[in-house]
Amino acid sequence: MNDLRFRLAEDTDLATLVRLRDDAARWMIARGITGQWQTGQLDEDHFRAVMARGEVWLAEADGRVAGAWELWWQDEDAWGPQPPVAGYVHRLMVDHDTAEPGTGSLLLRAAERRVAATGRTLVRLDCLSGNTRLNAYYLDAGYRVVGHKEGKPQPVGAPKSFTLLEKACGRRAAAAA
């Protein structure tokens, strides 16, 4: 597999992030996953706002973008008020036209390492409850279901129901191994 290089996204990456998100939405829709993402839902302003309050990461291989993800330090819409013990992964996206198989797992592990590097002990994410394929993907990656959130507000469109998942990282994960 090509070596991936990870870097924080910059303002010059905003159009690339929108394209990557829209391409991921098209990929899901083509595979019958129609309730998750739609094209045109998120624009450059969305990613700019996330970069102002959290982190947006890009993965590159051979000078091309292979994927991206958002990393938030709180997510009250899904998890309610929480102590600062977790990082929240959102919008894990892979460029299916250029990325090699397994790239999504590499991106997820990079996000987990980033959370652990801050001293936080949990990585959390939420997944559309009805997306059984994606829920299984995260379970296979070592996450466990810890709850459900009905009616979580969305950046665009009606609220949706999500499965809440988490995984220990850092010292806590090492102790459990």
C-alpha positions, 0 to 999 in steps of 0.5 A, spaced: 500 500 500 502 507 498 505 510 504 499 515 506 501 522 509 497 526 513 496 533 514 491 538 517 487 541 511 488 549 509 483 554 506 486 552 499 483 545 501 476 547 501 474 545 494 477 538 495 474 537 501 467 539 498 469 534 492 471 528 496 464 529 500 460 529 494 464 523 491 463 519 497 456 521 497 455 518 490 459 512 491 454 510 497 448 512 493 451 507 487 451 502 492 444 503 495 446 507 501 441 512 500 439 515 507 446 517 509 449 523 505 447 526 499 451 531 494 451 538 495 449 538 502 456 541 505 459 547 502 466 550 503 463 554 509 462 547 513 469 545 512 471 552 514 467 552 520 469 545 522 477 547 521 475 553 526 473 549 532 476 542 531 480 539 525 480 537 518 485 532 516 487 530 509 491 523 507 495 524 501 498 518 497 503 520 491 501 527 491 494 525 491 488 526 496 486 519 498 481 521 504 479 526 509 476 526 516 473 531 521 476 531 528 471 534 533 473 535 541 466 535 543 459 533 540 453 535 544 448 534 539 450 527 539 453 525 546 450 531 550 455 535 555 461 530 556 468 531 560 474 532 555 476 525 555 474 524 547 475 526 540 469 525 535 471 523 528 466 525 523 465 525 515 471 519 514 471 520 507 475 516 502 477 517 494 474 511 492 477 512 485 484 513 487 485 510 494 487 503 495 483 498 499 484 499 506 485 506 506 479 507 510 482 503 516 488 507 515 485 514 516 481 511 522 487 509 525 490 515 524 484 519 527 485 514 533 492 516 534 491 523 534 486 523 539 491 519 543 496 524 542 492 529 546 491 525 552 484 523 551 482 516 552 476 515 547 475 516 540 467 516 539 463 517 532 456 516 530 453 512 525 446 512 521 442 507 525 439 504 518 446 503 515 448 496 517 454 496 513 457 502 516 455 500 523 459 493 521 465 496 519 466 500 525 464 494 530 470 490 526 474 496 527 474 495 534 468 500 536 463 498 541 455 500 541 454 505 547 447 508 545 443 511 540 441 518 539 434 519 536 433 525 532 440 528 531 440 535 528 444 535 521 448 540 517 442 540 512 436 536 512 431 533 517 434 530 524 436 523 523 437 517 528 444 514 530 448 509 533 453 511 538 460 508 538 466 508 542 473 505 542 479 506 547 485 509 545 492 511 548 493 508 555 486 506 556 487 501 550 494 499 552 491 497 559 485 493 555 490 489 551 
